[in-house]
Amino acid sequence: MADVVGYSRLTRLDEEGTLAEVRLRLNEQIRPAIRRHRGKLVKTMGDGALAEFSSPVDALHCALALQEASGARNRTVEKEKQLELRIGINLGDIVLEDGDILGDGVNVASRLQTLAEPGGILVSESLAQHVKGKVKAGLEDLGEKKLKNIPEPVRVFKVLVPGAVAGVLRKSEKAGVTPSIAVLPFVNMSGDPEQRYFSDGITEDIITELARFRTLSVIARNSSFVYRDKAIDVKQIADELGVQFVVEGSVRRLEERVRITVQAINADSRRHIWADKYDVDLSEIFAVQDDVTRRVVATLVPKLEAEELESARKRPHARAYDCYLRGKAAYYSAHDARAWSEASKFFEEAVAIDPQFAAPYCYLARIENNFTMFWVAGTPLEPFRERAWQYARKAVALDDSDAHAHFCLAWCHLWRHEFEAARKHLDISMRLNPNDAERAVDRGTTLMYLGDVDAGIESMTLGIRLNPYHPDAFLGDLAEAYFVAHRYDEMLKLAEQIPDPSPRFPAWKSAAYAYAGRMEEARREAQNFVTKVRAIWAGDASAGTPEYVSWLLSFSPFRNEADRRHLVEGLKRAGLDTGNV
């Protein structure tokens, strides 16, 4: 069930125009979307529409598509005349009568629609249970609601579409005194799509440099990059990301020459703070990045000391830097062994050209650790971890001002159970770059293993706030921290929002269900863990559950034995054979 928010007000302002806009939305958006998602438009009611779907997933996909299309259409309409939809979806019994559908199933959907926020989607618990893990959208449990003319309370879930998540940020963050900024992906103007890695790399480096400053709040890379190639008003982007300022630009590369245009915009007023154009040799690209960063900082934070930039970067050879950018593009292209292997070749080439370039060593260390944690189970871990250790030490030795290098070394110390050294380098990393969203989540995970789970949860929450379009792995890390903190209900609620968790995660869920007294679900997730690990096990073919649990615990370097025993006991309660661990 969907309707137009404030329809009466809009018709009073412009009846003819509103009716025409509603007809346009119905014919160009609503009907086509319902057809694409295998639904049936049952009827329209002036400002609303009722549709029927045989699949709950199709129904929610249709609703998400409608809200996205509605938002895109609104960007072409004056604010006073924009139509915003609110949508309610329920899974329930219906009665067919003269081409119409009736019954409590329809009534609940109608009541949910009236509760939804403008641009929002509410669903019933019955539907939420069917779509969890099957759509790329989170679900926030709003609890039981008493709906008009519905005898029993209904548990209601809010669908966390990107705009809705950003709305929370807009209210909570944008009013703060810290200047907040998003750097949008610079447009590749080279005429060669293969050169996009270069423009992306320049954008990422500017984001990284800006994140060093505690007096700025900088939106993470993969939230800014959501807006790549989208013609969206800068004010809307700022509202969705919860920022005050936006930096955008373009890059044109012709062999060894680079032309860069860049501008900083006050989103509220849409006024350009400054704009400039650079036409330089490739070897001068770092000076351009520093100048862009310096001008952003000088404009937004006048009291910041410019000297902080002087030690911000060790300048690599231009060809090595090009290989490094290609490596990063490959690294982030997919979360699998193929992408990491391809990225390794570029990073190795970068350090072969310039052995004093620290940044590629950080990614080489991460890749080795990734292979142990996300590749096949049962493979020997020590060779990977030893290589990661050597790469991380090399990176810090080359550039002890690189926050990423110190974090990689902290994680390596953690694997070696050298907890004080891990904490030392973790603290250095955060002092050097306090606004990096990914590092904030990683720091939270490290703090959890070091025994400071409350500080870990706080750090992870900060990272998620800095990156509204965060990867699912962020939620997985936070869910595990909730488990360590004995906050099982919060852990399980969050776990249901993760559509594609790691093979290890069902074990954590099984332990949480067991402690929560939900034994049927605990046993189900325990078996899910065994099934997933057996499918990727590359060790002894005769290995069984005790070996799988031992493998799981090898990635949980708890400093406090009580935290380790807490997880093991939960696994036992869920019915897993933990052997002698």
Secondary structure, DSSP 8 states (H G I E B T S, - for coil): -EEETTHHHHHHH-HHHHHHHHHHHIIIIIHHHHHHTTEEEEEE-SSEEEEEES-HHHHHHHHHHHHHHHHHHHTTS-GGG---EEEEE-----EEETTEEESHHHHHHHHHHHHS-TT-EEEEHHHHHHHTTTSSSEEEEEEEE--TT-SS-EEEEEEE-HHHHHHHHHHHHTTSSS-EEEE---EE-SS-GGGHHHHHHHHHHHHHHHHT-TT-EE--HHHHGGGTT----HHHHHHHHT-SEEEEEEEEEETTEEEEEEEEEETTTTEEEEEEEEEEEGGGHHHHHHHHHHHHHHHH-TTS-GGGGTTS-----HHHHHHHHHHHHHHTT-SSHHHHHHHHHHHHHHHHH-TT--HHHHHHHHHHHHHHHHS-BTS--HHHHHHHHHHHHHHHHH-TT-HHHHHHHHHHHHHTT-HHHHHHHHHHHHHH-TT-HHHHHHHHHHHHHHT-HHHHHHHHHHHHHH-TT--HHHHHHHHHHHHHTT-HHHHHHHHTT-SS--TTHHHHHHHHHHHTT-HHHHHHHHHHHHHHHHHHB-S-TT--HHHHHHHHHTT---SSHHHHHHHHHHHHHTT---TT-
